[in-house]
Amino acid sequence: METILTLLGGFAALADPTVFAFMVGGFLVGTFFGATPGLTSLLAIALLLPITYTIDVVPALVMCASIFMSGMYAGSITATTINIPGAPSSMMTSIEGHALMKKGQGANALGHAALGSMIGGSIGALLLMSFMPVAAQVSLLIRTPGKFSLVLFALIVIIIVARNNIAKGLVSAFLGIMFATIGIDVIQPIPRFNFGTETLVEGIDLMPLVIGAFAVSEILIQASSRDGGLAATVERVRGTTIRRRDFLPPMAEIRRIGLFTYIKSALIGFFIGVLPGAGGSMAAFVSYAEARRGSRHPEEYGHGSREGIAAAESANNSMCGGAFVPMLMFGIPGDPTTAVVLGVLIINGLQPGPRLLDNQADLIAPMFASLFISALLLVPLTLYIFGPWFVRIVSIPRGLLYTSIAVVALVGSYVATFSTFQMFLALLFGILAFFMRKQSYSTVSMLLGFILGPDLEEYLRRSLSLADNNPLTFVTNMDSLFFLLLTGVFVYLILLRKPAAR
């Protein structure tokens, strides 16, 4: 009963005009970034991270949740109109949505994408609210060795998800862990790896790493690319006339897709989101493949299947709710965007863990409510009101867009810390991340290594200290052994198991 009252209090918090304004503003910002190729909700939250220093924690978290949901949905806009996904999770949507666009049914495809996002996002948010109290109780059973094995499991899964670049993912994660060791020791109050300078005694702040790795590097990537094919598709979008009523999917098409498809895809997306590092791309792909396998009309896939759009969009927006579970309970981000949201929590003095819902539920509940309202109301409402303009976001001059982002990124990194050194660090990390991305090294793995590295080290050293330096403590504790075995299962399923012959 207490949990229900807390969640209702979260919805009541959105009635505050200031909090509501941050939710709507965040949603529009996330939609803009998600619908612009090269920009994502991750970049939007990274750029707005400095603002969280100057506002209360509730508006900050509400804004982040609405950006996350809208950015995940908005990737379908350019995926459909110009076949360039605004977010990696919209790859499956681009296959079916752009095929409908070429048939003159682009608005209809966007309507189905919005409906799928609305249903999937709402179910994901409801599952999050239902699942969190259970997850909190389970997490209380995990002791220090188990926490080490859990963080190790998360890091390994994040690295091996990219099968073709495991070695590079490993290097990136270790690089992030190395950056995290600079400053004060996690156990003893002594400085380390500061190279004899007082500037590095406090360590490297999360802000310059996030802004450099995602904002500055993206600007450099865009500046170095020459996409000649984009101009023709932009001209085609400019010449398209779209009416608002075209975005409303007919009931006959919705019945043809079936409620079961939406619910099944949302469940798949949520539980994939719970897995560390899986993200919206995996959720959309798995759900799309499952929908195609069980479809009554598999011949439509690849040629404009509305069912395929519904499955992919339901899954990637439902993933948003699932990704918050490991982040809030264990401090392990479910995807790159929640890694930055974790930074918002830390900046505001909130420590993820099982006691978070008990001690500070009034601060977290509005974020859950924002996730639900963003999916249920703001996704269809903004598409209906602003749909004709959303499809033209891609026509904004690239030079103006990325120059503005560069200024916001560097000024934001200074305002967040009031340190010229940290601002230059953001630029330095941006250059490093640019060359890493050029060579297919994962900047996400580096960020997660930076975030999870201190916990990995602390739990390792504390576990060994409690066990008189006996490493067998990690296999004699059942919670730790469970996560080690789970790590082995994932390594087998992802890396070692051979695909079944047909």
C-alpha positions as CSV (number, residue, x, y, z in Angstrom):
1,M,0.0,0.0,0.0
2,E,2.8,2.4,0.9
3,T,4.4,1.7,-2.5
4,I,1.2,2.6,-4.3
5,L,0.9,5.9,-2.3
6,T,4.5,6.7,-3.2
7,L,3.8,6.2,-6.9
8,L,0.7,8.2,-6.8
9,G,2.7,11.0,-5.1
10,G,5.1,10.8,-8.1
11,F,2.2,11.5,-10.4
12,A,1.0,14.3,-8.1
13,A,4.5,15.9,-8.3
14,L,4.0,16.3,-12.1
15,A,1.1,18.7,-11.3
16,D,3.6,21.2,-10.2
17,P,3.9,23.7,-13.1
18,T,7.7,23.8,-12.9
19,V,8.1,20.0,-12.9
20,F,5.5,19.7,-15.6
21,A,7.3,22.3,-17.7
22,F,10.6,20.4,-17.3
23,M,8.9,17.2,-18.4
24,V,7.4,18.8,-21.6
25,G,10.5,20.7,-22.4
26,G,12.7,17.6,-22.0
27,F,10.3,15.7,-24.2
28,L,10.6,18.2,-27.0
29,V,14.4,18.4,-26.6
30,G,14.6,14.6,-26.8
31,T,12.3,14.5,-29.8
32,F,14.5,17.1,-31.6
33,F,17.7,15.2,-30.8
34,G,16.3,11.8,-31.5
35,A,14.9,12.9,-34.9
36,T,18.1,14.5,-36.0
37,P,20.6,12.0,-37.6
38,G,23.8,12.0,-35.6
39,L,22.1,13.3,-32.4
40,T,20.5,11.0,-29.8
41,S,18.8,11.2,-26.4
42,L,22.2,10.3,-24.9
43,L,23.7,13.4,-26.4
44,A,20.8,15.5,-25.2
45,I,21.1,14.4,-21.6
46,A,24.9,14.8,-21.8
47,L,24.5,18.4,-22.9
48,L,21.8,19.2,-20.4
49,L,23.8,17.6,-17.5
50,P,25.3,20.9,-16.3
51,I,21.7,22.2,-15.8
52,T,21.2,19.6,-13.1
53,Y,23.6,21.5,-10.9
54,T,21.3,24.5,-10.8
55,I,17.9,22.8,-10.4
56,D,16.2,20.5,-7.9
57,V,16.7,16.8,-8.3
58,V,13.0,16.0,-9.1
59,P,12.8,18.3,-12.2
60,A,16.2,17.0,-13.3
61,L,15.2,13.3,-13.2
62,V,11.7,14.0,-14.7
63,M,13.4,15.8,-17.6
64,C,15.9,13.0,-18.1
65,A,13.1,10.4,-18.2
66,S,11.1,12.3,-20.8
67,I,14.2,12.9,-22.9
68,F,15.0,9.2,-22.8
69,M,11.5,8.1,-23.9
70,S,11.1,10.8,-26.6
71,G,14.6,10.2,-28.0
72,M,13.9,6.5,-28.3
73,Y,10.7,7.1,-30.2
74,A,11.9,10.1,-32.3
75,G,14.6,8.0,-34.0
76,S,11.7,6.5,-36.1
77,I,11.0,9.8,-37.7
78,T,14.1,10.1,-39.9
79,A,14.3,6.3,-40.1
80,T,11.0,6.4,-41.9
81,T,11.3,9.6,-43.9
82,I,14.9,9.5,-45.2
83,N,16.0,5.9,-44.2
84,I,18.6,7.3,-41.7
85,P,17.7,6.2,-38.2
86,G,17.9,9.0,-35.7
87,A,18.9,6.4,-33.1
88,P,20.5,2.9,-33.5
89,S,17.4,1.3,-32.0
90,S,15.4,2.5,-35.0
91,M,17.3,0.3,-37.6
92,M,14.4,-2.2,-37.9
93,T,11.9,0.6,-38.2
94,S,13.8,2.1,-41.1
95,I,13.5,-1.1,-43.1
96,E,9.7,-1.2,-42.9
97,G,8.9,2.5,-42.4
98,H,11.0,3.8,-45.4
99,A,9.4,1.1,-47.6
100,L,6.0,2.6,-46.7
101,M,7.4,6.1,-47.2
102,K,8.4,5.3,-50.8
103,K,4.8,4.1,-51.3
104,G,3.5,7.5,-50.2
105,Q,2.4,6.2,-46.8
106,G,5.1,7.7,-44.6
107,A,2.7,9.5,-42.3
108,N,0.9,6.2,-41.7
109,A,4.2,4.5,-40.8
110,L,5.0,7.3,-38.4
111,G,1.6,6.9,-36.8
112,H,2.1,3.1,-36.3
113,A,5.6,3.9,-34.8
114,A,4.1,6.4,-32.4
115,L,1.3,3.9,-31.4
116,G,3.9,1.1,-30.8
117,S,6.0,3.5,-28.8
118,M,3.0,4.6,-26.7
119,I,1.9,1.1,-25.9
120,G,5.4,-0.3,-25.3
121,G,6.6,2.7,-23.3
122,S,3.6,2.6,-21.1
123,I,3.9,-1.1,-20.4
124,G,7.6,-0.7,-19.7
125,A,6.9,2.1,-17.2
126,L,4.2,0.1,-15.5
127,L,6.5,-3.0,-15.3
128,L,9.2,-0.8,-13.8
129,M,6.9,0.5,-11.1
130,S,5.7,-3.1,-10.3
131,F,9.2,-4.7,-10.6
132,M,11.2,-2.2,-8.5
133,P,10.0,-3.2,-5.0
134,V,10.7,-6.9,-5.8
135,A,14.1,-6.0,-7.2
136,A,14.8,-3.9,-4.1
137,Q,14.1,-6.9,-1.8
138,V,16.2,-9.3,-3.9
139,S,19.1,-6.9,-4.0
140,L,19.2,-6.8,-0.2
141,L,20.3,-10.5,-0.3
142,I,23.4,-9.7,-2.3
143,R,26.5,-9.3,-0.1
144,T,29.9,-7.8,-0.9
145,P,31.4,-10.7,-2.9
146,G,28.1,-11.0,-4.8
147,K,28.2,-7.3,-5.7
148,F,31.7,-7.7,-7.1
149,S,30.6,-10.6,-9.3
150,L,27.5,-8.7,-10.4
151,V,29.6,-5.7,-11.5
152,L,32.0,-8.1,-13.2
153,F,29.1,-9.7,-15.0
154,A,27.8,-6.4,-16.2
155,L,31.2,-5.3,-17.6
156,I,31.8,-8.7,-19.4
157,V,28.3,-8.7,-20.9
158,I,28.7,-5.1,-22.1
159,I,32.0,-6.0,-23.7
160,I,30.9,-9.2,-25.4
161,V,27.6,-7.9,-26.8
162,A,29.7,-6.5,-29.7
163,R,30.9,-9.8,-30.9
164,N,33.1,-8.5,-33.7
165,N,35.0,-6.0,-31.5
166,I,35.5,-7.8,-28.2
167,A,39.2,-7.0,-27.9
168,K,38.5,-3.3,-28.7
169,G,35.7,-3.3,-26.2
170,L,38.0,-4.8,-23.6
171,V,40.6,-2.1,-24.3
172,S,38.0,0.6,-24.0
173,A,36.6,-0.7,-20.7
174,F,40.1,-0.9,-19.2
175,L,40.8,2.6,-20.4
176,G,37.7,3.9,-18.6
177,I,38.7,1.9,-15.4
178,M,42.2,3.5,-15.6
179,F,40.8,7.0,-15.8
180,A,38.6,6.2,-12.8
181,T,41.7,5.3,-10.7
182,I,43.1,8.8,-10.9
183,G,42.5,10.8,-7.6
184,I,41.7,9.6,-4.1
185,D,41.9,5.9,-3.4
186,V,38.4,4.2,-3.0
187,I,39.4,2.6,0.3
188,Q,42.0,4.8,1.9
189,P,42.0,8.7,1.8
190,I,45.3,9.0,-0.1
191,P,45.9,10.4,-3.6
192,R,47.1,8.1,-6.4
193,F,48.1,8.5,-10.1
194,N,47.9,12.3,-9.8
195,F,51.4,12.7,-11.4
196,G,52.4,15.0,-8.6
197,T,49.9,17.7,-9.5
198,E,47.2,19.1,-7.2
199,T,44.8,19.4,-10.1
200,L,44.3,15.7,-10.4
201,V,44.0,14.9,-6.7
202,E,40.2,15.1,-6.9
203,G,40.3,12.9,-9.9
204,I,38.5,13.2,-13.3
205,D,35.0,14.4,-13.1
206,L,32.2,12.5,-14.9
207,M,31.0,15.6,-16.7
208,P,34.0,16.2,-19.0
209,L,34.2,12.5,-19.9
210,V,30.5,12.4,-20.9
211,I,30.5,15.6,-22.8
212,G,33.9,14.9,-24.5
213,A,33.1,11.2,-25.4
214,F,29.6,11.9,-26.8
215,A,29.2,15.6,-27.7
216,V,32.7,16.8,-28.8
217,S,33.5,13.5,-30.5
218,E,30.2,13.6,-32.4
219,I,30.9,17.1,-33.6
220,L,34.3,15.9,-34.9
221,I,32.8,12.9,-36.5
222,Q,30.2,15.0,-38.3
223,A,32.8,17.5,-39.4
224,S,34.9,14.8,-40.9
225,S,32.1,13.1,-42.8
226,R,30.8,14.1,-46.2
227,D,27.3,12.7,-46.8
228,G,26.5,13.6,-50.3
229,G,23.4,11.4,-50.5
230,L,21.7,13.2,-47.6
231,A,21.0,16.4,-49.7
232,A,18.7,14.6,-52.2
233,T,16.6,12.9,-49.5
234,V,16.3,16.3,-47.6
235,E,14.9,17.9,-50.8
236,R,12.4,15.1,-51.1
237,V,11.3,15.7,-47.5
238,R,10.9,19.4,-48.1
239,G,8.7,18.8,-51.0
240,T,6.3,16.4,-49.1
241,T,2.9,17.7,-47.9
242,I,1.7,15.9,-44.8
243,R,-1.7,16.4,-43.1
244,R,-2.2,15.8,-39.4
245,R,-5.0,13.3,-39.8
246,D,-2.6,11.1,-41.9
247,F,-0.8,10.2,-38.7
248,L,-3.8,8.4,-37.2
249,P,-3.5,4.6,-37.9
250,P,-6.9,3.1,-39.1
251,M,-8.4,0.7,-36.6
252,A,-8.5,-2.1,-39.2
253,E,-4.7,-2.0,-39.4
254,I,-4.3,-2.0,-35.6
255,R,-6.6,-5.0,-35.4
256,R,-4.6,-6.7,-38.1
257,I,-1.4,-6.3,-36.1
258,G,-3.1,-7.5,-32.9
259,L,-2.9,-6.6,-29.3
260,F,-0.8,-9.7,-28.6
261,T,2.0,-8.4,-30.8
262,Y,2.2,-5.1,-28.9
263,I,2.2,-6.8,-25.5
264,K,4.7,-9.6,-26.5
265,S,7.1,-7.0,-28.0
266,A,6.9,-4.8,-24.9
267,L,7.7,-7.7,-22.6
268,I,10.7,-8.7,-24.7
269,G,11.9,-5.1,-24.7
270,F,11.5,-4.7,-21.0
271,F,13.4,-7.8,-20.0
272,I,16.2,-7.2,-22.5
273,G,16.5,-3.7,-21.0
274,V,17.1,-5.2,-17.6
275,L,20.2,-6.9,-19.0
276,P,23.3,-4.6,-18.6
277,G,24.5,-3.1,-21.9
278,A,21.8,-4.7,-24.1
279,G,20.0,-1.5,-25.1
280,G,17.3,-0.6,-27.5
281,S,19.0,-2.0,-30.6
282,M,19.0,-5.5,-29.2
283,A,15.4,-5.1,-27.9
284,A,14.2,-3.9,-31.3
285,F,16.0,-6.6,-33.3
286,V,14.9,-9.5,-31.1
287,S,11.3,-8.4,-31.0
288,Y,11.3,-7.7,-34.8
289,A,12.7,-11.2,-35.4
290,E,10.1,-12.8,-33.1
291,A,7.3,-10.9,-34.7
292,R,8.4,-12.0,-38.1
293,R,8.7,-15.6,-37.0
294,G,5.1,-15.7,-35.6
295,S,3.5,-13.4,-38.2
296,R,0.6,-14.5,-40.4
297,H,2.0,-12.2,-43.1
298,P,5.7,-12.8,-43.2
299,E,5.9,-11.9,-46.9
300,E,5.2,-8.2,-46.0
301,Y,8.4,-7.9,-44.0
302,G,11.0,-5.9,-45.8
303,H,8.4,-4.3,-48.0
304,G,6.5,-2.1,-45.5
305,S,5.2,-4.3,-42.7
306,R,3.2,-2.3,-40.2
307,E,3.5,-5.2,-37.8
308,G,7.3,-5.0,-38.0
309,I,7.2,-1.3,-37.1
310,A,4.8,-2.0,-34.2
311,A,7.1,-4.8,-32.8
312,A,10.3,-2.8,-33.1
313,E,9.0,0.4,-31.6
314,S,7.0,-1.3,-28.8
315,A,10.2,-3.1,-27.8
316,N,12.7,-0.3,-27.9
317,N,10.5,2.1,-25.9
318,S,9.6,-0.6,-23.4
319,M,13.3,-1.1,-22.9
320,C,13.5,2.3,-21.3
321,G,11.6,1.1,-18.2
322,G,13.7,-2.1,-18.0
323,A,17.0,-0.2,-18.3
324,F,16.3,1.7,-15.1
325,V,16.0,-1.4,-12.9
326,P,19.8,-2.4,-12.8
327,M,20.8,1.3,-12.7
328,L,18.7,2.2,-9.7
329,M,19.2,-1.1,-7.7
330,F,22.8,-1.8,-8.4
331,G,24.3,1.3,-10.0
332,I,24.8,-0.7,-13.2
333,P,23.4,1.2,-16.3
334,G,21.1,-0.9,-18.5
335,D,22.1,1.1,-21.6
336,P,24.3,4.2,-22.4
337,T,21.6,6.7,-21.7
338,T,20.9,5.4,-18.2
339,A,24.7,5.6,-17.7
340,V,24.4,9.4,-18.1
341,V,21.2,9.4,-15.9
342,L,23.3,7.6,-13.3
343,G,25.6,10.6,-13.4
344,V,22.6,12.9,-12.7
345,L,21.8,10.8,-9.6
346,I,25.4,10.9,-8.4
347,I,25.7,14.6,-9.0
348,N,22.6,15.2,-6.9
349,G,23.8,13.0,-4.0
350,L,21.6,10.0,-4.7
351,Q,23.3,6.6,-4.2
352,P,21.7,3.8,-6.2
353,G,21.0,0.7,-4.2
354,P,18.2,-1.3,-2.5
355,R,17.7,1.5,0.1
356,L,17.0,4.1,-2.5
357,L,13.3,3.3,-2.7
358,D,13.0,3.2,1.0
359,N,14.8,6.4,1.8
360,Q,14.3,8.6,-1.2
361,A,11.3,7.2,-3.1
362,D,9.7,10.6,-3.2
363,L,12.5,11.8,-5.5
364,I,12.5,8.7,-7.7
365,A,8.7,8.2,-8.1
366,P,8.2,11.4,-10.3
367,M,10.8,10.0,-12.7
368,F,8.7,6.8,-13.1
369,A,5.6,8.9,-13.6
370,S,7.3,11.0,-16.2
371,L,8.3,7.9,-18.1
372,F,4.7,6.7,-18.1
373,I,3.1,10.1,-19.0
374,S,5.7,10.7,-21.8
375,A,4.8,7.4,-23.4
376,L,1.1,7.4,-22.9
377,L,0.3,11.1,-23.7
378,L,3.2,13.1,-25.1
379,V,4.3,10.6,-27.8
380,P,0.9,10.6,-29.7
381,L,0.1,14.2,-28.8
382,T,3.4,15.7,-30.1
383,L,3.3,13.7,-33.3
384,Y,-0.2,14.8,-34.0
385,I,0.5,18.5,-33.3
386,F,4.1,18.8,-34.6
387,G,4.3,15.8,-37.0
388,P,4.5,17.9,-40.2
389,W,7.4,19.9,-38.8
390,F,9.2,16.9,-37.2
391,V,9.8,15.3,-40.6
392,R,11.7,18.5,-41.6
393,I,14.1,18.6,-38.7
394,V,16.7,17.0,-40.9
395,S,16.7,20.1,-43.2
396,I,18.4,22.3,-40.5
397,P,21.8,23.5,-41.9
398,R,24.4,21.1,-40.4
399,G,27.0,23.8,-39.9
400,L,24.7,25.9,-37.7
401,L,23.4,22.9,-35.8
402,Y,26.8,21.4,-34.8
403,T,28.5,24.8,-34.2
404,S,25.7,25.5,-31.6
405,I,26.2,22.1,-30.0
406,A,30.0,22.7,-29.8
407,V,29.5,26.0,-27.9
408,V,26.9,24.4,-25.6
409,A,29.1,21.4,-24.9
410,L,32.2,23.4,-23.9
411,V,30.4,26.1,-22.0
412,G,28.4,23.4,-20.2
413,S,31.5,21.5,-19.2
414,Y,32.9,24.7,-17.6
415,V,29.7,25.8,-15.9
416,A,29.3,22.3,-14.4
417,T,32.7,22.4,-12.6
418,F,33.8,26.0,-12.9
419,S,37.2,24.6,-13.8
420,T,39.1,25.5,-16.9
421,F,41.1,22.4,-16.5
422,Q,38.0,20.2,-16.6
423,M,36.8,22.1,-19.7
424,F,40.1,21.3,-21.5
425,L,39.7,17.7,-20.3
426,A,36.3,17.6,-22.1
427,L,38.1,18.7,-25.3
428,L,40.8,16.2,-24.8
429,F,38.4,13.3,-24.2
430,G,36.5,14.4,-27.3
431,I,39.6,14.1,-29.4
432,L,40.5,10.8,-27.9
433,A,36.9,9.5,-28.4
434,F,37.0,10.7,-32.0
435,F,40.0,8.6,-32.8
436,M,38.6,5.7,-30.9
437,R,35.4,5.8,-32.9
438,K,37.3,6.0,-36.1
439,Q,39.0,2.8,-35.2
440,S,35.8,1.1,-33.9
441,Y,36.7,1.3,-30.2
442,S,33.6,1.6,-28.0
443,T,33.2,4.9,-26.2
444,V,30.2,3.5,-24.3
445,S,32.5,0.7,-22.9
446,M,34.9,3.4,-21.8
447,L,32.2,5.4,-20.0
448,L,30.8,2.3,-18.3
449,G,34.3,1.2,-17.3
450,F,34.8,4.7,-15.8
451,I,31.5,4.4,-13.9
452,L,31.7,0.8,-12.8
453,G,35.5,0.6,-12.2
454,P,35.5,2.2,-8.7
455,D,32.7,-0.2,-7.6
456,L,34.6,-3.2,-9.0
457,E,37.7,-2.3,-7.2
458,E,36.0,-1.4,-3.9
459,Y,34.0,-4.7,-3.8
460,L,37.0,-6.7,-4.8
461,R,39.2,-5.3,-2.1
462,R,36.6,-5.3,0.6
463,S,35.7,-8.9,-0.2
464,L,39.3,-10.1,0.0
465,S,39.8,-8.1,3.2
466,L,36.7,-9.7,4.9
467,A,37.9,-13.2,3.8
468,D,41.6,-12.8,4.9
469,N,42.7,-12.4,1.2
470,N,41.2,-15.8,0.3
471,P,39.9,-15.6,-3.3
472,L,37.7,-18.7,-2.8
473,T,35.2,-16.3,-1.1
474,F,33.8,-15.5,-4.6
475,V,32.8,-19.2,-5.2
476,T,31.8,-20.1,-1.6
477,N,29.2,-17.3,-1.4
478,M,26.1,-18.4,-3.2
479,D,25.1,-15.0,-4.5
480,S,28.6,-14.4,-6.0
481,L,28.7,-18.0,-7.4
482,F,25.3,-17.3,-9.1
483,F,26.6,-14.3,-11.0
484,L,29.8,-16.0,-11.9
485,L,27.8,-18.9,-13.4
486,L,25.5,-16.4,-15.1
487,T,28.5,-14.8,-16.7
488,G,29.6,-18.1,-18.0
489,V,26.2,-18.8,-19.4
490,F,26.2,-15.5,-21.3
491,V,29.7,-16.0,-22.6
492,Y,28.6,-19.4,-23.9
493,L,25.4,-18.2,-25.5
494,I,26.9,-15.1,-27.1
495,L,30.4,-16.3,-28.0
496,L,30.8,-20.0,-28.0
497,R,27.5,-21.6,-29.0
498,K,27.3,-22.4,-32.7
499,P,24.1,-21.4,-34.6
500,A,21.8,-24.4,-35.3
501,A,22.2,-25.8,-38.8
502,R,19.1,-25.5,-41.0
